[in-house]
């Protein structure tokens, strides 16, 4: 087992090309863009909104006074344990590279989320692009019928394309069990085509009146939208296309459905998919709430990795499990854990990541990186 102390910027500077695809830092991605196009086709970010407790997920301390009610179980990596509330993930650890030496500069949800997904602290003078927008810009296929960046699930601290512009904003799916909003064609395709033709004539009139730049941008957006809603690839958003056995293998709940949709989207050429699990902000009743959350994410996460592997997609798809920070090792007076950016964990799989290892280590109480 390898142990290093590292921060997020150092980690991604020294990692594999697959990891470089999702750093969110322009220099790294631009430098590797041509290689990434040939080696990596997609990234799935599983975002644990609110900040998951590392002691109750990836870095348990069962013999510590900070353990609370959390237990630990052996994984498929010899000598490595994770939370006993992640039994299916424990069996999938041979596919995972676990980073236990993460730390960040912020303990505020909005600022930490911004930093984690862009690589920068918020600024009043510039809006930095989120990870998915960078990936969309540098390795996305602009000719695809589907958006390059799809975000599944609600998130309070949303970050967009920033200075990369509207072309790289995420396509939002609030409920993966329902068709995307405003994508159902309510008329015949011939009538839709005539309507789009009339719209194009109106736009041409605007061009003659001097609004050429505005019209060009509008036409681009309308064209992409029309191409998307009339494309046979739209079935990637329809989970009913899956067999009952396939849907049941992921489990129940929106996160499970989101993971299944993420696999379908990657199969259809989408470059970046973010699936959000919320409510990890466990300032009170940490054990009960984290137990429920782990149950919601354990099965779909393990199944997603297995499904990608079975379909030959894992080698070209980077899967990231992370939140904006960790939680305090010490339990507060309400049975909860508070914000803790000083030492936390994230997990990586696929896309050439060296799996079956742990990088980084915290002390016996989980309070400091060694």
C-alpha positions as CSV (number, residue, x, y, z in Angstrom):
1,X,0.0,0.0,0.0
2,X,1.5,3.3,-1.1
3,X,1.3,6.4,1.2
4,X,1.9,10.0,0.1
5,X,0.8,13.4,1.4
6,X,-0.7,15.4,-1.5
7,X,-3.1,18.1,-2.2
8,X,-5.5,18.2,-5.1
9,X,-3.4,20.3,-7.4
10,X,-0.3,18.2,-6.8
11,X,-2.3,15.0,-7.3
12,X,-3.6,16.0,-10.7
13,X,-0.3,17.4,-11.9
14,X,1.4,14.1,-11.4
15,X,-1.4,11.7,-12.3
16,X,-2.2,9.7,-15.4
17,X,-3.5,11.2,-18.6
18,X,-6.9,10.0,-17.7
19,X,-6.9,12.1,-14.6
20,X,-5.7,15.1,-16.5
21,X,-9.0,15.0,-18.4
22,X,-10.9,16.2,-15.3
23,X,-8.6,18.5,-13.3
24,X,-10.5,21.6,-14.3
25,X,-7.2,23.5,-14.8
26,X,-6.9,24.8,-18.3
27,X,-3.1,24.3,-18.7
28,X,-3.2,20.6,-17.8
29,X,-6.1,19.8,-20.1
30,X,-4.9,21.9,-23.0
31,X,-1.4,20.2,-22.8
32,X,-3.0,16.7,-22.9
33,X,-5.9,17.4,-25.2
34,X,-4.7,15.6,-28.3
35,X,-3.6,12.5,-26.3
36,X,-6.8,12.5,-24.4
37,X,-8.9,12.4,-27.6
38,X,-7.2,9.1,-28.4
39,X,-7.2,7.5,-25.0
40,X,-10.2,8.8,-23.0
41,X,-13.7,9.2,-24.3
42,X,-15.7,10.0,-21.1
43,X,-15.8,10.9,-17.5
44,X,-18.5,10.3,-14.9
45,X,-18.3,12.4,-11.8
46,X,-20.3,11.1,-8.8
47,X,-20.7,14.2,-6.7
48,X,-21.5,13.8,-3.0
49,X,-23.1,17.1,-2.3
50,X,-22.6,18.4,1.2
51,X,-19.3,16.8,2.0
52,X,-19.2,13.0,2.9
53,X,-17.7,11.8,6.1
54,X,-14.4,10.0,5.3
55,X,-14.5,8.1,8.6
56,X,-17.9,6.7,7.7
57,X,-17.0,5.9,4.1
58,X,-13.4,5.4,2.8
59,X,-11.2,5.9,5.9
60,X,-12.8,4.3,9.0
61,X,-11.0,4.4,12.3
62,X,-12.7,1.6,14.2
63,X,-10.3,1.6,17.2
64,X,-10.4,5.4,17.6
65,X,-12.4,7.5,19.9
66,X,-13.6,9.3,16.8
67,X,-15.2,6.2,15.2
68,X,-18.6,6.6,16.7
69,X,-20.8,3.8,15.7
70,X,-19.0,3.2,12.4
71,X,-17.5,-0.2,11.7
72,X,-15.0,-1.4,9.1
73,X,-14.8,-4.3,6.7
74,X,-12.0,-5.9,4.7
75,X,-11.9,-5.1,1.0
76,X,-10.5,-7.0,-2.0
77,X,-7.2,-5.0,-1.5
78,X,-5.2,-7.0,1.2
79,X,-5.0,-5.0,4.4
80,X,-7.3,-2.3,3.3
81,X,-10.7,-1.7,5.1
82,X,-13.5,0.7,4.3
83,X,-16.8,1.4,6.1
84,X,-19.0,-1.6,6.8
85,X,-21.8,0.4,5.2
86,X,-20.3,0.0,1.8
87,X,-20.2,-3.8,1.4
88,X,-20.6,-3.9,-2.4
89,X,-18.0,-1.2,-2.9
90,X,-15.6,-3.2,-0.7
91,X,-15.9,-6.1,-3.2
92,X,-15.1,-3.7,-6.0
93,X,-12.0,-2.2,-4.5
94,X,-9.7,-4.0,-7.0
95,X,-11.1,-1.6,-9.6
96,X,-10.6,1.5,-7.4
97,X,-7.7,3.8,-6.6
98,X,-8.4,5.4,-3.2
99,X,-6.9,8.7,-2.2
100,X,-6.9,9.3,1.5
101,X,-4.6,12.3,1.6
102,X,-6.8,15.0,0.1
103,X,-7.1,18.5,1.6
104,X,-8.4,21.8,0.5
105,X,-8.4,25.5,1.5
106,X,-12.2,26.1,2.1
107,X,-14.8,25.0,4.6
108,X,-17.7,26.8,3.0
109,X,-20.0,24.7,0.8
110,X,-20.2,27.2,-2.2
111,X,-16.5,28.1,-2.1
112,X,-15.3,24.6,-1.6
113,X,-17.6,23.3,-4.3
114,X,-16.3,26.0,-6.7
115,X,-12.7,25.1,-5.8
116,X,-13.2,21.4,-6.1
117,X,-14.8,21.6,-9.5
118,X,-12.7,24.4,-11.1
119,X,-9.3,24.3,-9.3
120,X,-9.7,28.0,-8.4
121,X,-11.2,30.0,-5.5
122,X,-14.2,32.2,-6.5
123,X,-13.4,35.5,-8.0
124,X,-15.5,38.6,-8.5
125,X,-13.7,39.3,-11.8
126,X,-13.9,35.9,-13.6
127,X,-16.2,32.9,-13.7
128,X,-14.1,29.7,-14.1
129,X,-15.5,26.7,-16.0
130,X,-16.5,23.6,-14.1
131,X,-14.7,20.3,-14.8
132,X,-17.4,19.1,-17.2
133,X,-17.3,22.2,-19.2
134,X,-13.6,21.9,-19.7
135,X,-13.9,18.3,-20.8
136,X,-16.7,19.3,-23.2
137,X,-14.6,22.1,-24.7
138,X,-11.4,20.1,-25.1
139,X,-12.5,16.5,-26.0
140,X,-16.2,16.8,-26.6
141,X,-17.6,16.1,-30.1
142,X,-19.4,19.3,-31.4
143,X,-21.1,17.2,-34.1
144,X,-22.8,14.8,-31.7
145,X,-26.6,14.9,-31.5
146,X,-26.4,14.8,-27.7
147,X,-24.9,17.4,-25.3
148,X,-21.2,16.8,-24.4
149,X,-22.0,17.6,-20.7
150,X,-25.0,16.2,-18.8
151,X,-25.7,16.9,-15.1
152,X,-28.1,14.6,-13.4
153,X,-29.8,15.5,-10.1
154,X,-30.3,18.7,-8.1
155,X,-27.4,20.6,-6.7
156,X,-27.4,23.7,-4.5
157,X,-23.9,24.9,-5.5
158,X,-24.1,24.7,-9.3
159,X,-21.2,25.8,-11.4
160,X,-21.4,26.4,-15.1
161,X,-19.3,26.9,-18.1
162,X,-18.0,30.3,-17.1
163,X,-15.9,32.0,-19.7
164,X,-16.2,29.0,-22.1
165,X,-19.7,30.1,-22.9
166,X,-23.1,28.6,-23.4
167,X,-21.9,25.8,-25.8
168,X,-20.4,24.1,-22.8
169,X,-23.1,24.6,-20.2
170,X,-24.5,21.3,-18.7
171,X,-27.7,19.9,-19.9
172,X,-29.7,19.4,-16.7
173,X,-31.7,16.3,-15.8
174,X,-33.6,16.8,-12.5
175,X,-35.3,13.4,-12.4
176,X,-33.6,10.6,-14.3
177,X,-36.7,8.5,-14.1
178,X,-38.6,11.0,-16.4
179,X,-37.9,12.2,-19.9
180,X,-35.9,15.5,-20.1
181,X,-38.0,18.6,-19.9
182,X,-39.0,20.3,-23.1
183,X,-37.7,17.5,-25.4
184,X,-41.0,15.8,-26.3
185,X,-42.1,16.6,-29.9
186,X,-45.8,17.5,-29.8
187,X,-46.3,17.6,-33.6
188,X,-45.2,15.6,-36.7
189,X,-41.6,15.8,-37.8
190,X,-42.7,17.4,-41.1
191,X,-44.5,20.2,-39.3
192,X,-41.6,20.7,-36.9
193,X,-39.3,21.0,-39.9
194,X,-41.6,23.7,-41.4
195,X,-41.7,25.6,-38.2
196,X,-37.9,25.6,-37.9
197,X,-37.8,26.8,-41.5
198,X,-40.0,29.8,-40.6
199,X,-37.8,30.5,-37.6
200,X,-34.8,30.5,-39.9
201,X,-36.5,33.1,-42.1
202,X,-37.2,35.3,-39.1
203,X,-33.5,35.0,-38.1
204,X,-32.4,36.0,-41.6
205,X,-34.5,39.2,-41.3
206,X,-32.7,40.0,-38.1
207,X,-29.3,39.4,-39.7
208,X,-30.2,42.0,-42.4
209,X,-31.1,44.5,-39.7
210,X,-27.6,44.3,-38.2
211,X,-28.0,41.7,-35.4
212,X,-25.7,39.2,-37.1
213,X,-23.7,38.0,-34.1
214,X,-26.9,37.6,-31.9
215,X,-28.6,35.7,-34.8
216,X,-25.7,33.4,-35.4
217,X,-25.7,32.4,-31.7
218,X,-29.4,31.8,-31.7
219,X,-29.2,29.7,-34.8
220,X,-26.5,27.6,-33.3
221,X,-28.6,26.9,-30.2
222,X,-31.8,26.2,-32.1
223,X,-30.0,23.9,-34.5
224,X,-28.4,21.9,-31.7
225,X,-31.7,21.6,-29.9
226,X,-33.6,20.5,-33.0
227,X,-30.9,18.0,-33.8
228,X,-31.1,16.6,-30.3
229,X,-34.8,16.2,-29.9
230,X,-35.2,14.5,-33.3
231,X,-32.2,12.2,-32.8
232,X,-32.6,8.4,-32.2
233,X,-29.9,8.9,-29.5
234,X,-32.5,10.5,-27.3
235,X,-33.4,7.0,-26.2
236,X,-30.3,7.1,-24.0
237,X,-32.3,9.2,-21.6
238,X,-35.1,6.6,-21.4
239,X,-34.3,4.0,-18.7
240,X,-37.4,2.0,-19.8
241,X,-35.2,0.8,-22.7
242,X,-33.3,-1.2,-20.2
243,X,-34.4,-4.7,-19.1
244,X,-36.1,-5.0,-15.7
245,X,-33.0,-7.0,-14.5
246,X,-30.7,-4.3,-15.6
247,X,-32.6,-1.6,-13.8
248,X,-32.9,-3.7,-10.6
249,X,-29.2,-4.4,-10.6
250,X,-28.6,-0.7,-9.9
251,X,-31.0,-0.6,-7.1
252,X,-33.7,2.0,-6.3
253,X,-33.6,5.8,-6.0
254,X,-32.6,8.8,-8.1
255,X,-28.9,8.2,-7.6
256,X,-29.2,4.6,-8.8
257,X,-31.2,5.7,-11.8
258,X,-28.7,8.5,-12.5
259,X,-25.8,6.0,-12.5
260,X,-27.7,3.8,-15.0
261,X,-28.4,6.8,-17.2
262,X,-24.8,7.8,-17.0
263,X,-23.7,4.5,-18.4
264,X,-26.3,4.8,-21.2
265,X,-25.1,8.3,-22.0
266,X,-21.5,7.3,-22.2
267,X,-22.4,4.5,-24.5
268,X,-24.1,7.1,-26.7
269,X,-21.1,9.4,-26.9
270,X,-21.7,11.9,-24.1
271,X,-18.3,13.0,-22.9
272,X,-19.0,14.1,-19.3
273,X,-21.8,13.1,-16.9
274,X,-22.2,14.3,-13.4
275,X,-24.5,12.4,-11.0
276,X,-25.3,14.1,-7.7
277,X,-26.1,12.5,-4.3
278,X,-27.2,15.2,-1.9
279,X,-27.6,15.5,1.9
280,X,-24.1,14.6,3.0
281,X,-24.0,17.7,5.2
282,X,-24.4,15.7,8.5
283,X,-24.1,18.2,11.3
284,X,-26.5,16.1,13.3
285,X,-27.4,12.4,13.5
286,X,-24.4,11.6,11.4
287,X,-24.5,7.8,11.9
288,X,-28.1,7.3,11.0
289,X,-28.0,9.7,8.0
290,X,-24.7,8.5,6.6
291,X,-25.9,4.9,6.9
292,X,-28.9,5.8,4.7
293,X,-26.8,7.7,2.2
294,X,-24.3,4.9,2.0
295,X,-27.1,2.4,1.3
296,X,-28.3,4.7,-1.5
297,X,-24.9,4.9,-3.2
298,X,-23.1,1.6,-2.5
299,X,-25.0,-0.6,-4.9
300,X,-25.2,1.7,-7.8
301,X,-21.6,2.7,-7.6
302,X,-20.3,-0.8,-7.5
303,X,-22.7,-1.8,-10.3
304,X,-21.7,1.1,-12.5
305,X,-18.1,0.1,-12.4
306,X,-19.0,-3.5,-13.1
307,X,-21.3,-2.5,-15.9
308,X,-18.7,-0.3,-17.6
309,X,-16.2,-3.1,-17.3
310,X,-18.5,-5.7,-18.8
311,X,-19.3,-3.4,-21.8
312,X,-15.6,-2.6,-22.4
313,X,-16.1,1.1,-21.4
314,X,-14.2,1.3,-18.1
315,X,-10.7,1.6,-19.7
316,X,-11.8,4.7,-21.6
317,X,-14.1,6.2,-18.9
318,X,-12.8,7.9,-15.7
319,X,-15.2,7.5,-12.7
320,X,-14.7,10.0,-9.8
321,X,-16.4,9.7,-6.4
322,X,-15.9,12.9,-4.4
323,X,-17.5,15.8,-2.5
324,X,-16.3,19.3,-1.7
325,X,-14.6,18.3,1.6
326,X,-14.7,15.8,4.4
327,X,-16.1,16.0,7.9
328,X,-14.7,16.4,11.3
329,X,-13.3,13.2,12.9
330,X,-14.5,14.4,16.3
331,X,-18.3,14.0,16.8
332,X,-20.1,17.1,17.9
333,X,-22.7,17.4,20.7
334,X,-25.6,16.6,18.3
335,X,-24.1,13.3,17.1
336,X,-22.9,15.0,13.9
337,X,-19.7,15.8,12.1
338,X,-18.9,19.3,10.8
339,X,-17.0,20.6,7.8
340,X,-13.4,19.4,7.5
341,X,-11.3,20.2,4.5
342,X,-8.0,19.3,6.2
343,X,-8.1,15.6,5.5
344,X,-10.6,13.6,3.4
345,X,-10.8,11.0,0.7
346,X,-11.9,10.6,-2.9
347,X,-12.0,7.5,-5.2
348,X,-11.0,7.1,-8.8
349,X,-11.6,4.2,-11.2
350,X,-11.2,3.5,-14.9
351,X,-9.3,5.2,-17.8
352,X,-5.9,3.9,-17.0
353,X,-6.0,4.7,-13.3
354,X,-3.7,2.3,-11.3
355,X,-6.4,0.5,-9.4
356,X,-6.3,-1.7,-6.3
357,X,-4.2,0.7,-4.2
358,X,-4.5,3.4,-1.5
359,X,-2.6,6.6,-1.9
360,X,-2.2,8.7,1.3
361,X,-2.8,8.1,4.9
362,X,-4.3,9.8,7.9
363,X,-3.2,9.4,11.6
364,X,-4.9,7.1,14.0
365,X,-7.7,9.6,14.8
366,X,-8.2,10.6,11.2
367,X,-7.4,14.3,12.0
368,X,-4.1,14.8,10.1
369,X,-2.5,13.6,6.9
370,X,0.7,11.7,7.5
